[in-house]
Amino acid sequence: MMRKLVLLIIFTCSSVYAQTVSTAKPWTYWWWMGSAVSERDITLQLQGFQKAGLGGVHIIPIYGVKGYEKEFLPFLSVEWLKMMGHTVREGKRLGIGVDMTTGTGWPFGGPNVTADMAAKTMSVKNGDIAVQPTGQKVKRAAPGGEGLVFDPFHKRAMAQYLIRFDSSFLQIKDRPRAMYMDSYEAYGANWTADFQEEFKKRRGYDFIARLNLFTDTTDRKESQLVKIDYHETLAELLRERYAHVWTDWSRQHGFKTRYQAHGSPGNLLDLYDEADIPETESFGSSRFPIPGLSIDPDYSVKQFGTPNPLGMKFASSAAHFSGKYLVSSETGTWLGNHFKVSLSQVKPQIDELFTAGINHIFYHGTTYSPASEVYPGWLFYASTHFGATSHFAEYFPLLNRYVENCQNILQNTRPDNDVLVYFPIHDLWATRTQFAGGIHSLGVHHVDEWLLGLPFGKLSEKLWRSGFSFDYVSESQLKRLSVDKSGNLDSGGSIYKTIIIPESVFMSEQTLKELTRLAKRGARVIFEERSPATVTGYVNHRAREEKFKAGINELKRIETVSVSADWKASLIANGAVEEELSERGLTFIRKRLDHKVMYFIANVGNTFTEGWLTISKGQNFEHYDPLTGKESALTHRKHRGKTEVYLSLLPGQSCFLKQVSENRADDSAVVSLKNAMELSGIWAVRFLNGRPALPADASTGTLKSWTEFSDAALYFSGKGLYTLKFNLSHEFVGKQGLSLDLGEVREIASVKINGVPLGVAWSIPFRLAIAPEVLKAGDNLLEIEVSNLSANYMRLRDTQAPEWKKFYDINMADITYGKFSAAKWEPMPSGLLGPVRLLYP
């Protein structure tokens, strides 16, 4: 059944996205350093991407490489456009899609940004406004892209900026699929030339005349109201003059848009909603408590924060609400220091993205590097290295196949979220901030600074941990909701059972109007704890607040509206489902295909291994493992009036559950691998290939890091072969349900028993199934090829030949943004650390 589903989805992908090549396969950022590119090397690298299982590239022109200045191609020059056109044509031939940034580096700016259109910052000194340029220039600019960052609130700056692209694209026929805008990083920008005029027109009073309230630090109501009005004006200008102008221009020119709205002072839901493909970012390590998961100790949580699914859900919520099928993510940014990231670290980060609603992975990333360049080639400073010289390049297709298997399903099923959570951004805008320019920047790095501490964030975290499926909704999005005959909320893209308003102080008249409209038509509305007491807007506030309170009281008298401290009971009464999966330590996203539900479930914790689970929606389910591509029946039982399934999902694993018409297994089919036999003896270790030279063969009775074998092994990066002879009794011959558990592997293991390949273990847990015919009575031969990281070799390389670090701008930085050097690193554990065990029922 699941095989039929996957085939159906693959067919759907090929028909729906035929014009854009495969979006089910992961794509990658592709930095063109100095744009010193050639047609030959572009083709070679695209062929490599195709072989690795990538579906597309995202061209980002960036700073150059020292010694290659004569080969730099100025951005948007005739020569540069020729190379981009060649990339698109070769991509079409190879089935590789192409996106590009509408600029170089980030944020938008460049040589055509004049001083009057450059970003500006406002400060208040001695009761007067002082306005001056931020002076910010394009960060990491490529040749031909250098210049000032433009004012994101200016009424003509975006349109003026895009003129150079108009003239450039007139010259070419072969164009990328999409334009891309990176996260908002216009540091300190908080003003524009006509802000005072726009503020008065939109808010009804003179901002300058109320500067004393804007700068007030006592948090009295009048001060909070002015702060809200100021932020709301900036948010409107940002959406109308920046995001909308860019997306509209892109569509007029035949491009889709990928937009990272985070980091901006606007309402992220509205900004993401402007794009065809909203894009979030997974920056750094989430520090999952998965046993055996390695985490780079140099990564600073205090400095960079950790990825958080509640922050990611702003992008997916906008897509779900509007019925957009693709939600992308910049994935793997600074997951660990260069040369230290393993595939086993990447997978859980991707699983977290999937459960947050992301379904279009963009690796961050790969760097264009000439084939003639010596190891490690050209590298971008802030990324996980997914390129051809990566230590996991040989096994990269396995990760890509896993992602493709998942995205084939996730992109072609619809979200099935019960709850809409209103985002009361006015409460955030009312608070003081220490951010640059005195504005609230809603970034993905430190969601604790603007999301998790608010009642909205606290409620969302409780919903997430309680197993409710939900999306966020903004004030402007409320206007697009309708109510069906059953009282469900229809956004045009999704159907929801109920809407909940987190405990909040402020609410606009517009929000109250929309909630009242929906409630009168039968929508189920819940206020957490209490209803808001204060209307937004400083002008005529007292008179407006009286009407607001009367309106709130009217709303609460409608039958379908409740104010409840027991929000969980209210949600359930309104038809929302609380999934037991979360209570058991699993994360999930629930989707629909036709009228049947489907779950993607990830175990990124350390509490669940196997057991009976109640699945709240649907009765009969089938299991699909996207890692192996195998489907299997799930064992069901009736227990206390509910249908339960028996699920085995170890920390680090993931799966799909697909609703089917009838059971194919009952509770007698439960198989649990509760017995283990350690395979021990004398292990022979022979090094096969790698850098800088092969260490001498070794043997050991105790599995340990091969860095302990010899001085040469301390610096070795490559592949070692472990062999062991072990004896088995007749009871294991032909036995079903056997597995080999490799224990701790640093980092990837390819396994054979008696010459029969079992497969490659590249993610936690490092387990492989053993077919019944593989084992024999008596002596058996186990062979395990293990590949480690490149970090140990780079320890030596950076003491002897650090000449590879030859880049302009930031050159190479480490994970703390200090000067990169591997010379003082401690040796990284390498090889088979075990214990190796035979698992059986």
N, C-alpha and C positions, 0 to 999 in steps of 0.2 A: 504493500500500500504506500509506504513512504517513498519507495523507488519511483512509483508512478507520480507521486507529488513532486519529487525533485525533477523528473523529466518534464512535467507540465510547467514547472517554474522556469526551467532552462529554456523551453520553447517560448514562454511568455517574455523572458528577457530578450531573446533573439528578435522577437517581433516588436516589442515596445521600444527597445533601445538600439534597433538596427542602425539608426542614423547616428549613433554616438559611440559605437563599439561597446565592449563589455564594461558595465559598471559593477557587475558582481565580483569581478576580480579586483583586488586592491590596486590602488594607484600610488604614485610616489611624487613627492616634491623633487624637482631636478634643477639644481643650481648650476647656472652657466657662469663660471668664474671669469669675469672680464669679458664674457661672451666670446672668448677665444675658442670658437668651435669650428669644426670642419664637417663637410657633408659625409666624409668617410667615417669619422668617429661617431657622428650622430647615428648613422645607420648601424654601425657595430654595436653601439650601446642599446639602441632600440631592439635589435635582435636579441641581445642579452636579456633585456627586460621581458620580451616575449617568452623566451625559453624559461625564465624564472617564474612565469605565471602572473606577471603584472598586466593590468588592463589599461593603464594610461600613465601619462606624466604631466606634471605641472611645471612649466618653465618659469624660473625666477632668475633674471639677470642679477648678478651680484658683483661685489668687488673682485679684483683680478689676482693673478699669480705673478710674482716677481720673475722677470726674465722673459715674459711672454707679451710685453707691452706692444710689440709690433703686430701682434695677432689680435689685439682687442678690437672688437666691433662695436662702435657706438650704438647705443640703444635706439631702435627705430630707424637706423640708417638703412640705405638700400641693401647693403651687405647683410645687415642683421635680419631684415625682413626676408631676404632670400633664404637664410638659414632656417628661419621659423617656417617658411613655406615648405622647405625640404622636409622638415620634421613632421609637418602635418601630412604631407603626401606619403612619406615612408610609414608613418603611423597608420594611415588608412590601409596601406598594403599589408602591414603586419598585424592589424587588429589592435593597434595601440592608440588610445585616445590622447588628445593634447589639450591642456588648459594653459593659460598664462596670466600672470599678474598684470594689471593695468598700470604698469610702472616698474621701477626697480627698487629693491630693498623695501623699506616701509618707514612711515606711512606715505601716503601719496604726496608728491611734490616733485620738483625738478627744475630744469633750466628755464621753463616758461612761466614760473611763478614769480611775479613782480612783488616788490616790497609792500605795496598796498594790499595785495591779496595774501600775504604771508600770515601765518598764525599769530594771534595776538593774545596777550594776557592782561587781565585787569586786576588791580589791587586798590585798596582804599587806604589813603594816607591823609591823616589830619582832616578827616571828614570829606575828602574829595577823591574822585576816581583818577587813577593814573593808569594809562594804557600804553603798553610798549610791545614791540615784537617779541615773541618767544625766542627767536633766533634759531630755532630748531631746523636742522637740515635733514634730508633724507638719510635714514640710517642704513648702513651697508650698501650704499648706492653703487650701481654699475657704471662703467664709462658711458657718458651720454645721459645719465639719469640723475646727476648731481644737482643739488639746488635746495631751495627753501621748501619746507613743508607748508602747504597752503592752509588757509583758515577754513576749517570744516563747517563754519556757520555762515560764511560769506554768501551773498545771494548770487554771485556770478563765478566764484572761484572754481567750482567743479566743472562747470560748462567750459570755462576758459582753459582749464587744465586738459580737458578731453579733446580740444581742437587739434592738438598735434597727432592724436591717434586717428582722427578723421582723415587727415591728409595722408597718413601712413597707410591706412588700410584700403585706401582707394587704389593703392598700387598692387595689391595682392589678391589672388583668387582663393588660395588655400588658407583657410582660417581655423583657429582653435575652436574647440567646443564651447569653452566658457571663459569669461573674465573672472578674475579673483581679486578680492580686497582683503588684506590682512587685518589683524586685530587693531583696534583703535589705539594709537600711541602718540597722539598729538599732545605731548606733555605740556601742561600749563595752559593750554588754549581754553579760554573761557569767555571770550568777548568777540564782537564783530562790529564793524563800523556803524551799522544801523540797528544795533541791539536796543538802544534806548527807544527808538521809534517803534520797533517791532514789539517790544515789551508793553509799551503803552497801548498799542493797538490790540494786543491779545489779552492783556491783564487788566486794562482799564485805568491805570494810574501811572505816575511818573516814578520809575525805579530810582532815579537819582535823588528824588525828594525823600526817599525812604531808606537811604543808605545807613542811617543810624540803626534801623531795625535789622537790616541785612547783616551788619557787623556785630550786632548784639550777641553776647555770649551767655545770657541768663536763661535762654530757652523759654522765654515767655511766648504766649500764643502768637502775638502780633509778629514777632521775629520769625517764628517758625513758618508763618503764612507767607511772608516775603521770600524766605529761602525756597519754599516750595514753588512759588511763582517764578522765581529766577531759574530754577532747574527745569521747570516745565517748559519755559520759553526756549532754553538751550536745547532740550530734547526735541521740541517741535522743529526748530531750525535745522538740527542735525538730520532729522529724518527727511524733511522736505527738500533741503538744499544740498545734502551730501549723499545719503543713501539712495533716495528716490531718483535723483538726477542721474546717478551712475547706473543704477539698474535699468532705468528707462533708456538711456543711451545704449547700453549693452544689448538690450532686446531689439532696439531699432536696427542695430547692426548685425543681428542674427546670432548673438551670443547668449548662452545661459549665464547665470551669475552664481558664484560661490562667495559668500560674505561672512566674514568673522566680525560680528557686531560687538563682541565682548571687549571690555576695556573702556567702553564709551560712557558718557554721562547720560545717555538716553535710556528709554525703556527697551531692554534687549528683545522682548517679545515682539514689539512693533518693528524693530530694526531687522531682526532675523526674518520677519515676515515679508520684508521687501524682496528677499532673494529667492531665486529658483531653488537653490541648494543652500540652506543655512549650514554654517560650519562652526563647530566648537573646536576645542583643543585639549589634548591630554598631555600635560607638561609635567615631567618628572615622574617619580615613583609613588604609587598609591600605598605602598608598604603593607600589602596584604599579609595577613597572618598565615599564609599557606606554608605548612611545614616544608623546609628545604628550599624555599624561595630566597635567592641571594639578592641583596639590596646594597647598592653602592653607598658605603658609609660617608663618602664625601659630599653626597647630596644634602643640601641645607633646607630642611622643611621651613625653618624660620625665615629664610631668605626668599624661597620660591613657592612655599605652600605645597599642597598635594592635589592631584586630580580629585574631583568630587562629582559623582553622578548627578547631584542636585543642581550643580552649575551647568552640567552638560544638557540637562533637560530643558533649558531655555531654548536651545536650538531645535531639539526634537519636538518640543511642545508647539513651536511655531509651525513646524512642518506638519505635524499631526492635525493641528487645528485647521490648516488651510488645504489639507489633502495633497501635500507635496511628498512624492515617493522617496526622495533621496535626502538624507541628512548626513553630512560628511564631518570628518574630524582630522585635524592635524595631529598625527599619532606618533608617539615615541619621542617627543621633544625632550632632550636632556634626561632620558630615562636612567642613564648612567654615564660615567665618563667614557670618552672615546676608547675603543679597544676593550671595553669591559662588559658590554651588554650581550646577553645571551637570548636565544629564541624563547627559552623558558621564562624569561622576564617579560617578553613582549606579549605573549598570549594572554595572561590575566588582564593586562591593560586593555587589550582589544575586547575581551569578554565584558569588562566593565562598561566600555562604550556601547556594546551591543545591548546590554540590559538597560542602558539609559536612553535607548531609542536611536542610536547611530547605526547607519547601515551602508556607509560609503567611506571606506578607510583610505586615507592618504598617509603613507609613511613619511616621516620627517627624519631622514630622507636619503637621497642619493646625490652625488656630485658628478657632473660631467668631468671626465678625466681622460686625456688622450691615452690610447692603447700603448704608446711608447713610454709613458711615464713609469718610473720605477715605483715599487711598493713604498708606502701605501697609496700613492697617487694623490690627487687633489681631494681635499676634504673641507667641508663646511664646518664652522666652529661649533654650532649649537645643535647637534643632532645625534640620533642613533644612526650608525653607518650601515645602510642597507645596500650598499653598492657591491660591485663585482669583486673588490678586494677585501670585503668583510670576511671575518673568520668563520661566519656561518653561511657564506655564499652557496656552497655545495648543497646545503639543506634548506635554503631559503624557499624553494618551491613547495616544501611541505607546509610551511606556515601559510603560503599564499593559497594552497589548495584548501586548507582549513577555512581561511577567510572567505574564499569563493563559495564553498559549500554553505557557509552560514549566510552570506549576503544573497545568494540565490533565493533563499527562503525569506529573509528579512525584508528584501526590497519588493517582494511580490505578495506580501501579506499585509493586511491593514491593521492599524493599532486597535486594541480593544481595551481602552482605558475608561473606567467608570466615573472618575471624579475630575472636575475642573477646580483648580485652586486659584482663586483670585490673587493677583500680585499687587498689594497695596504700596506701590512705589512712593506715594506721597509721604508715608511715614518715614521712609529712608531719606527723602529729600529734606525733611524737616530737621534732621539731625546735623550737628556740626561734623566737619570732616577735616582730616589732616592731609588729604590727597593734594597733589600738585594743582595749583589754581583754585583751591578751595571748593572743588566740585567732587561729586560722588562718581567714581569710576568703577563700573561693574565688571571687574576682571575675573578670569578663571583661575588665577593663581591663589589668591587669598579670599576665598568665598566666606571665610570666617569674619572678614572685615565688613561685609555688606549684606550677607545672606543668612548665615547660620545663627547669628545672634538675634535677628529679628523674630517676632512671633511667626511671621510667614515662613522663615527658614526652619524654625523649631517644629512647626506643624508639618511641614513637608518632610522633615527627617522622621517624624513619628509615623507618617503615612508610609514612607518607604520601608521602615523597619517593621511595620505592622502588616505589610503585604497588600496594601491598596494600590491599585493602578491608577495613575493620575497624570494630567497635563496641567500646565500653568495657563492662565488667561489674563490678558491686559484689559484696561478700561476700553480702549478703542476696539478691541476684538469682541467685546460684549455686544456691540451693535450688530454684529453679523450672526448672532445666534438666533435660531428659531426654536419653537417647541412643538413636538409632535403630539399625537393624540394620547400617547402614554405618559406624557410629561417629561420625555427625554429631551435633552438639549442637542440640537443639530447645528454644527458649525459649518456644514458644507463639506468638511473633510473627515469629521469623526462624529460619533454619537456618544453622549455622556448621560449618566443617570442623575447626576446632581452637581451642584456647585457649592463650594464652601468658601466663606469669607474669613480669613484668619483674624484673630484678635488684632484690632487696629484702632488708631485714634482718628485718622483723617479719611475722609471720603469726598469725592467730588459730586456735584449735583448730577453730572452726566452718568456716573456709575449708579447712583441711586435711581435715576430715571430708567436705566436699562434693566436693573434688577427688578424694579417694580413691573416693568413691561413683561418680563419673562415670568415672574411669579403669577401675575394675573392670567397668564396663558397656561398655567399649570406646572411650571418648572419648580423643582424642589431646591430650595435655597436654605443653607445652614450658615448661621453666624456662630463662630467659635467663641464661647464664653459670653461675649457681649457685642452689641452693635457699635459702630463708630459714633463718636459724640460730636465731632467737629467737621464742618464743611471746609473744603479747601478754598483758597482765594482771599486775598486781603481786602479787596475793594468791597464796600458795603457789607462787611462781614456780619455784623450783628443782625441786620434785618434778614440776610440770607440764611443765617444759622437757625433762626426761628422756623423758617419754612422747611429747612433741612430736617430738623428734629421732628416736625409734624409729618414729613414724608417718611422718615424712618419708622415712626410709630404706625403709620398707615401700612407700610410694607410688612411689618411684623404681625399685623392682624390677618394677613392673607393665610389661608389654610395650609398652603404648601411651604410656608416659611417657618423656620424654627431658630431659636437662640438657645444653644446647649453647651454646657460644660462637658457633657458626655458625647463629644463629637463622633466617636467611633460608633456608638449605638445609633446615632442619627444617620450616619452614612449607610450603615447596614439596613436600617429601616427604609432608606431611600433607594435601595437596590444595589448599592456598592458591595463588592465582594472582598472579603479579607482572606488572602491566600495564606495557607499554613507554611508555604515554602519559606517565607521570610522568617517566621518564628523559628524554623529549624536551621537557620543560618545560611540559606541559599538566596541568591538574587535572580531576578527573572524579568522578562518582558512577555506580556501576553498579546498575541496577534490573532487575526482571523483570516481564514481562507474560505471564501464562500460563507457557509453557515456553521463552519466548524472552527473550534479554537485550536491554537497552537502556542506552546510555551518554548521560549529559549531560556534555559536554566544554567547558571554558572555557579560553581562552588569556589569562591575566592576567599573562603574562611577556613576555619580549622575545627568546626564543631560537628559537621555532618559527614558521614561516610556511606551509610546505607540504612534503609528502614522503610516502614510503611508511611505513606504520605496521602493526605486528602487533597485532591485537586478540585477546586471549588466549581469550576465551569467545565461541563462535559462529563461523560461517564466512562468511555472506553478510550484508551490511549495506546499509541505505538511509540517506540523509542528509536531515535535516529542519532547516531554519533557522527558529528561533522568532522571529527579528527580522522576516523577510519572510513567514513562514507557508508558504514554498515547500519542496517535497520534490524530491529528485533521486536518480538512481542513483549509486552509488559505484563507482569503478573498483577492481577486484580483480586480484590476481595471486598465483600460487604462487611462493614464493621459499624455497629451502632447506627444503623440506618444510612451510612454514607459509603460511597465507593472509594476505596483506597488503592493506590498502586505501590508496588515495591520497587524502590529506586536505589540503585547503587551509583553513587557519584562522589568520588573521592575528592579531597581538596586539590584544586587545580584543574579538575575536569569540567566539562560542559556537555550539554545535550539538548536536543529538541524532543518535546512530547507533542504528538499530533493526534487529535481526536479522530477515531475511526468508528465504523458502524457497529462492530462487534468485537468482543474479546477473542484473543487467540491463545490465552494462557490463563490458568487459575492459580490459586495460592499453592498448589502442589508443585509448581514449576520454579519456586524460589531457589536460586543457587547462590550460596555465599561462600567466598574464599576465606574460610576461617582457619585453615591449616597452612603451615609454612615449614619448609625445610631449607635451612641455609646451605648453600653450595660452597664448600670450603675445600682447601687444599693448597697446593703450590701453584700460584698464578705465574705464567710466563708472560713477560711484557717485551714486545718488540716495537720499536718506533719506525713508522712507515714513511712519512714525509713531513716536511715542515721547515721552519726557520729557527735559528741560523744554521744549525747542523743537527744531525741525528744523534741523540744520546746513545750510549751503549745499551745493549739488551739487559734486562733485569729479571729477577724472579723474587716473589714475595709470598709469604704465607698470610700476610695481613694487608688488606686493601687500604691504601692511603694515597695521598696526593703524590703524583710522580715527581713533583718538585723536591721530594725527600730522597729520591733515588741517587742523584749525583749533582755536581755543580753545573754540568751541561744542561741537565733537565730543568734547572732553575729558570732558564731563559728560553726554553723550547716552546714554540707554538706550532701545533700541527696535529698529527694523528698517531695514536699508539694502539697496538693490537694486544688485547689481553686474551689468553687461552687457558682453559682449565678442563681437565678430565674429571668427570664425576660418575659415580656408580649409582644405578637405580634398580629397584626390585621390579618384579613382573607387574605389581599392582598399578604402576604408572603407565604401562604400555596400553595405548588406545583409549586412555582416560579422557573424558570430556571436561571442559571448563578449566584447563590449566593455564597459569600465567607465570611469566618470569618478572620478578620485581628486582630492578637493578639497584634500588636504594638511592644513594646520592651520586649523581653523575655530573661531572664538570667537563663538557657541557652537553655533548650530543653523542649518542651511542647507536651504532649499527650492529645488529646481533644476528648470529647464526648458531643453530644447534645441529650437529651432525651434518653440516654443510647446507642445511636448509635455512634460507633467510626468514627471520621472524619479523623484520621491519626495522624502522629507525625510531628510537625513543628520543624526542627532542623537547618534550614538555613534561611538567610535573603532573601526575606521578610517572616516573620512568618505568612503565610497565608495558609488556607486550604479551599478547595471547599466544599460546602454543597449540598448534593443531594436534589432534590425537595421534596421527601417524609419525610425528617427528621423533618422539622419545623411544628408546629401546631398552630392554633389560640388559644390565651389565654396564659397560663403559659407554659414556656419551661425551662428545666434545663440544664445549661451549667456546665460541669466538666472539669477542666484543671489540669493535673498533671505536675508539673514543677520540673526539676532537675537542680541543680546549679553546680558550680565548686567545687573542693576539696580544694581550696585555703583557705577558711575561717577556715576549720577544721585544716589544717596544720599550721595556725597561732597559734592555741592552742597547737598542737602537738609539735611544735618546742620550746615552752616554758616549756613543761612538760616532754616530752619524745623524745628527738632528736636522740635517739640511732639508728634509721634507717639509719643514714648517717655513714656507716661503710666500705667504699670502699677505696681501695688503690689508688695510683697515685693522680689524681686531686680530688678524693672523690666526693663531690657534689659542683658544681659551679653554681652561678646564671647567669643571662643573660649578666652580665657585666664581667663575669669570676672572680668575687669576691667570697668569702666564702658564701655558700648558707645558708640563714636562712629566714624562713617565719614569724618569731616572731614579726617583726616590720611592717609587711604589714598592710595597711589599709583594712578594710572589703571590699570585692568585692560585688557589687550589685547582688542580688539574687532574683529569683522568677519572678512573673508576674508584669511587670511595666506598661504595657498597652500603650495607651488606647485600649480597645477591641471594635471592630466595626463590625457591619454587613454591608457588601458591596453588592450593588445590582445595576442592570442597570437603 
